[in-house]
Amino acid sequence: MQFSAFHLGCMATYYKVKVGRYDRKMKEDIQLAKSKTDAAEKKVRDLNLKNLKLLERESLAQAKVFTLEEELNKVKEDLQTQKATYEAQLESLSASHQTQVENLEKEADNPYDQGLRHSYRCIMAVLGKQHPDLKMDELAVGVAEYMDEEVAKEGGEKLEPNATEEATSPPLAALSDVAEASTPRAQLVRPPCS
């Protein structure tokens, strides 16, 4: 009986120690799990905070992108407007320059053409004096017709002689063709008719 009581006492003590150890181990495990849970929750909070900051940065970036796109579109519109303006100005300047060049060419041609008319009158006068038997009117008409045909072949316009010229002077186009074939423009001198 005593042995059984002793044996039961030893067994109770053993189980009490074993249960105590198990209880302590369970408490340690629970405390460790709580610590891990707290650390995980802290990490989750940190990640949420970082996520919020990233979302805020993304919103700011999108706002900046939108603003930059608006500015870019505005700059493109301004460039298109300036380009159209400059092209219109360029066309206007080009047309004005072409007109000025044509006017200058006409102004440069006037003295030359007058010199040609004078030379032609001198030639006709000399021919008339040296060869009185020539029919000067018919010769002038024939030369004028020939020159008009040449001008028509080249696609030019028939130019009428100056009103102050003699009746026997050929058209301006004829004089120009004759002079270009014989006398350089820079060497043209108006001598007196003899």
C-alpha positions in Angstrom: 0.0 0.0 0.0 2.8 2.3 0.9 4.6 1.3 -2.2 1.6 2.0 -4.3 1.1 5.4 -2.6 4.8 6.2 -3.2 4.6 5.0 -6.7 1.5 7.1 -7.3 3.2 10.1 -5.6 6.2 9.8 -7.9 4.0 9.5 -10.9 2.0 12.6 -9.9 5.2 14.5 -9.3 6.6 13.4 -12.7 3.5 14.4 -14.5 3.3 17.7 -12.7 6.9 18.5 -13.7 6.2 17.4 -17.2 2.9 19.4 -17.4 4.8 22.4 -16.0 7.5 22.1 -18.6 4.9 21.7 -21.3 3.0 24.7 -20.0 6.1 26.8 -19.9 7.0 25.7 -23.4 3.5 26.5 -24.6 3.7 29.9 -23.0 7.1 30.5 -24.6 5.7 29.4 -28.0 2.7 31.7 -27.5 5.0 34.6 -26.6 7.2 33.9 -29.6 4.1 33.7 -31.8 2.9 37.0 -30.4 6.3 38.6 -31.0 6.3 37.3 -34.6 2.8 38.5 -35.0 3.7 42.0 -33.7 6.7 42.1 -35.9 4.6 41.1 -38.9 2.0 43.7 -38.1 4.7 46.3 -37.8 6.0 45.3 -41.2 2.5 45.4 -42.6 2.1 48.9 -41.2 5.4 50.0 -42.7 4.5 48.5 -46.0 1.2 50.2 -46.0 2.9 53.5 -45.2 5.3 53.0 -48.0 2.5 52.1 -50.3 0.6 55.3 -49.4 3.8 57.3 -50.1 4.2 55.6 -53.4 0.6 56.2 -54.3 1.0 59.9 -53.4 4.2 60.1 -55.6 2.3 58.4 -58.4 -0.5 60.9 -58.2 2.0 63.8 -58.2 3.8 62.2 -61.2 0.6 61.8 -63.1 -0.3 65.4 -62.3 3.1 66.6 -63.6 2.7 64.4 -66.7 -0.7 65.9 -67.4 0.7 69.4 -66.9 3.7 68.7 -69.1 1.5 67.2 -71.8 -0.7 70.4 -71.7 2.5 72.6 -72.0 3.8 70.4 -74.8 0.5 70.7 -76.7 0.6 74.5 -76.2 4.2 74.7 -77.4 3.3 72.6 -80.5 0.3 74.9 -81.2 2.5 78.0 -80.8 5.2 76.4 -83.1 2.5 75.6 -85.7 1.2 79.1 -85.6 4.7 80.6 -85.8 5.5 78.3 -88.7 2.4 79.3 -90.6 3.2 83.0 -89.9 6.8 82.6 -91.1 5.7 80.7 -94.2 3.2 83.4 -95.0 5.9 86.1 -94.4 8.4 84.2 -96.5 5.9 83.9 -99.4 5.1 87.6 -99.2 8.8 88.5 -99.1 9.6 86.1 -101.9 6.8 87.6 -104.1 7.9 91.2 -103.1 11.5 90.3 -104.0 10.5 88.8 -107.3 8.6 91.9 -108.1 11.5 94.1 -107.2 13.9 92.0 -109.3 11.5 92.2 -112.3 11.2 96.0 -111.8 15.0 96.3 -111.6 15.4 94.2 -114.7 13.0 96.4 -116.5 14.8 99.5 -115.3 18.1 98.0 -116.4 16.6 97.1 -119.8 15.2 100.5 -120.5 18.6 102.3 -121.2 19.8 99.3 -123.1 16.7 99.2 -125.3 16.9 102.9 -125.9 20.5 102.4 -127.0 19.4 99.7 -129.4 16.7 101.9 -130.9 19.2 104.7 -131.4 21.7 102.3 -133.0 19.0 101.0 -135.3 18.0 104.5 -136.4 21.7 105.3 -137.0 22.1 102.2 -139.1 19.0 102.9 -141.1 20.1 106.5 -141.6 23.5 105.5 -142.8 22.0 102.9 -145.1 19.6 105.4 -146.4 22.4 107.9 -147.2 24.9 105.4 -148.7 22.2 103.5 -150.6 19.5 105.9 -151.7 18.2 103.3 -154.1 17.1 101.0 -151.2 13.5 101.0 -150.2 14.0 101.7 -146.4 10.3 101.3 -145.6 10.2 97.8 -147.0 13.5 96.9 -145.4 12.3 98.0 -142.0 9.0 96.2 -142.4 10.8 93.0 -143.5 13.2 93.1 -140.5 10.4 93.8 -138.1 8.4 90.8 -139.5 11.4 88.5 -139.3 12.1 89.5 -135.7 8.5 89.1 -134.8 8.6 85.6 -136.2 11.7 84.8 -134.2 10.1 86.1 -131.0 7.0 84.1 -131.7 9.1 80.9 -132.1 10.7 81.6 -128.7 7.4 82.2 -127.1 8.0 85.9 -126.3 5.6 88.7 -126.7 5.6 91.1 -129.6 6.8 94.5 -128.3 5.7 97.7 -130.1 8.3 100.4 -130.8 8.5 103.5 -128.7 6.1 106.3 -129.8 9.1 108.7 -130.2 10.9 106.4 -132.6 10.9 106.9 -136.3 8.3 105.0 -138.3 11.0 102.7 -139.7 12.2 101.4 -136.3 11.5 97.7 -135.7 9.7 96.4 -132.5 11.6 96.4 -129.3 11.9 92.6 -129.4 13.6 92.8 -132.8 16.1 95.3 -131.5 16.8 93.1 -128.5 17.5 90.1 -130.6 19.8 92.0 -133.0 21.7 93.5 -130.1 22.2 90.3 -128.2 23.6 88.7 -131.4 26.1 91.5 -132.0 26.7 93.9 -129.1 27.3 93.1 -125.4 25.1 95.1 -123.0 28.1 96.5 -121.1 29.8 97.8 -124.3 26.8 99.6 -125.7 27.6 103.3 -126.5 25.2 105.7 -128.1 27.2 107.5 -130.8 25.7 110.4 -132.8 24.2 109.5 -136.1 26.2 110.8 -139.0 
